[in-house]
């Protein structure tokens, strides 16, 4: 067994992403690691329920030896063995993000030796994590461009703070993820927005989509409001979709007690405006999430808006595990090209 890589959890933005990316890379490469100062830049540091669930999920899938897997732990040692595909059920038990748990184990299962089926329970629509809609329409379609066949189905949404969501993911893997270049968005084919309202006044959703249509100059026909009676608790999410020739990007806003619907919409509208003005294919949130996939596969490149702290942190973690070179080049005011080159050479792959 190699000596564990030491990761400082306070690096960069210093959140749970450092741990999750380390786990994903460790599982996929077989390299053990030791992480200290877990979530040191957060108000309540250490492992919370969703981080512990991701850690235990990674340990189960890779048959890892783990030290420090207890609530509140600020130091963990993780030594993976063999990735074992199969049927798994992972439950956060709170409104903590189940989508982040999936993103932790999915890269390893996408290149495993056989198919896998996962049932994930917890938060599916959490303000601090990618919601299920983003996973289904943006993240997983990007992963499928790299070779594996992945499908997901939402059985029940789980809003913050009640949680209680459930979704199923099926993975048909490939031996290695292919190279992908995504430099152009292509023509916009369809745009629209939808407000989902669970156990709250439906007028909240109507106000949100109305504000989006006014802010983006869209027709009211491009908007819809849907009730969600199957949700365990109350909640509200605003979803804006930009469907283009080469990619669909999803932007979300979350209702919160005391926050007017118009303010929820305003934040989402600003993010959409920035994306449309830049003319790039990859939004700010997708950018950091696809970097580990490109680094584990054949590399690639994509254009996005200015890299976020999450993106820069992921680059730092990736370069600790893999012999890759990741370059961020500014093309114009808010247009950046990020390139991942692998030292052992690159495979041919898809390009847009």
CORTAMO-V496810 format. One record per residue. PHI is phi in whole degrees, 0 to 359 (* if undefined). PSI is psi in whole degrees, -180 to 180 (none if undefined). Layout:
PHI,PSI / PHI,PSI
This chain:
*,131 / 295,157 / 295,138 / 297,140 / 289,137 / 263,125 / 244,130 / 269,111 / 293,-9 / 270,-1 / 296,151 / 57,-128 / 282,-10 / 64,32 / 252,-164 / 292,-18 / 300,-34 / 300,-44 / 293,-47 / 297,-43 / 295,-40 / 299,-42 / 297,-46 / 299,-43 / 289,-38 / 296,-45 / 300,-43 / 284,-29 / 259,-17 / 79,8 / 270,125 / 286,158 / 212,159 / 235,126 / 244,134 / 240,165 / 56,45 / 298,126 / 55,40 / 294,-24 / 265,10 / 260,155 / 301,-44 / 245,96 / 285,180 / 82,-178 / 284,122 / 264,180 / 302,-46 / 291,-33 / 289,-38 / 293,-38 / 297,-44 / 298,-42 / 297,-47 / 292,-35 / 296,-45 / 298,-40 / 294,-40 / 293,-45 / 293,-37 / 256,8 / 52,45 / 278,155 / 267,129 / 229,136 / 241,136 / 97,13 / 276,70 / 223,153 / 305,136 / 84,-5 / 299,138 / 251,3 / 215,132 / 221,140 / 245,132 / 230,120 / 236,97 / 286,154 / 245,-108 / 255,135 / 287,125 / 245,108 / 290,161 / 158,-157 / 258,130 / 224,151 / 229,124 / 236,125 / 237,122 / 289,-35 / 84,-4 / 220,-165 / 277,4 / 304,150 / 291,119 / 281,-24 / 292,-35 / 290,-33 / 297,-44 / 300,-46 / 297,-21 / 288,-43 / 263,-16 / 296,-42 / 303,-42 / 291,-40 / 288,-24 / 289,-16 / 235,23 / 283,-177 / 271,-8 / 201,176 / 289,157 / 224,155 / 227,128 / 237,137 / 248,122 / 240,135 / 230,142 / 144,-141 / 278,126 / 253,-18 / 225,87 / 240,130 / 300,-18 / 252,20 / 205,161 / 296,126 / 286,166 / 304,-40 / 300,-40 / 294,-42 / 301,-48 / 290,-41 / 256,-14 / 238,-59 / 292,-52 / 295,-41 / 301,-35 / 295,-45 / 300,-39 / 296,-29 / 299,-23 / 270,-1 / 129,-48 / 289,154 / 259,117 / 231,132 / 231,152 / 219,149 / 220,126 / 274,121 / 267,-36 / 202,127 / 287,152 / 230,105 / 269,154 / 286,135 / 259,-2 / 284,-34 / 71,-141 / 82,12 / 280,164 / 206,132 / 215,161 / 238,137 / 232,133 / 241,135 / 234,122 / 252,109 / 278,172 / 234,164 / 294,-38 / 208,142 / 289,135 / 280,161 / 290,141 / 226,133 / 241,128 / 227,87 / 256,-15 / 229,139 / 280,-33 / 79,-180 / 293,142 / 284,124 / 263,-30 / 198,142 / 227,152 / 185,169 / 221,153 / 216,134 / 251,128 / 254,128 / 235,124 / 242,115 / 57,35 / 224,173 / 296,124 / 297,-20 / 298,-26 / 302,-48 / 294,-40 / 296,-38 / 294,-39 / 296,-51 / 292,-31 / 297,-41 / 293,-37 / 296,-47 / 297,-40 / 293,-42 / 291,-30 / 253,0 / 70,32 / 266,156 / 288,144 / 302,-21 / 293,-15 / 273,4 / 238,152 / 213,157 / 232,129 / 233,144 / 274,157 / 225,73 / 291,-19 / 282,-9 / 294,143 / 295,-40 / 225,179 / 289,154 / 179,167 / 204,130 / 226,140 / 252,126 / 238,125 / 243,128 / 244,133 / 243,104 / 265,116 / 244,177 / 302,-40 / 250,-8 / 195,152 / 248,125 / 253,139 / 244,132 / 238,138 / 227,152 / 226,149 / 239,131 / 291,147 / 215,151 / 303,128 / 85,-2 / 256,118 / 300,148 / 303,-37 / 295,-33 / 288,-38 / 302,-45 / 294,-38 / 299,-43 / 296,-39 / 292,-42 / 300,-42 / 297,-39 / 293,-40 / 294,-44 / 302,-43 / 298,-45 / 298,-47 / 294,-40 / 295,-37 / 288,-30 / 73,16 / 269,161 / 278,-34 / 256,124 / 283,172 / 296,-34 / 279,-39 / 296,-32 / 304,-49 / 286,-27 / 282,-25 / 269,-11 / 300,-45 / 298,-35 / 296,-47 / 297,-40 / 293,-36 / 283,-23 / 261,-137 / 269,10 / 83,-164 / 150,-170 / 208,157 / 203,159 / 252,142 / 208,-179 / 279,180 / 307,132 / 301,139 / 276,167 / 303,-34 / 299,-42 / 297,-47 / 295,-36 / 295,-43 / 298,-38 / 300,-44 / 299,-43 / 293,-45 / 302,-44 / 290,-13 / 281,-29 / 263,-32 / 234,150 / 274,74 / 233,159 / 242,121 / 245,118 / 245,136 / 245,114 / 243,129 / 279,121 / 268,-41 / 208,-168 / 311,-55 / 231,38 / 235,120 / 234,147 / 245,124 / 249,128 / 238,134 / 244,115 / 244,133 / 260,137 / 297,-28 / 271,9 / 102,160 / 242,145 / 273,157 / 287,152 / 201,-157 / 273,155 / 214,144 / 216,none
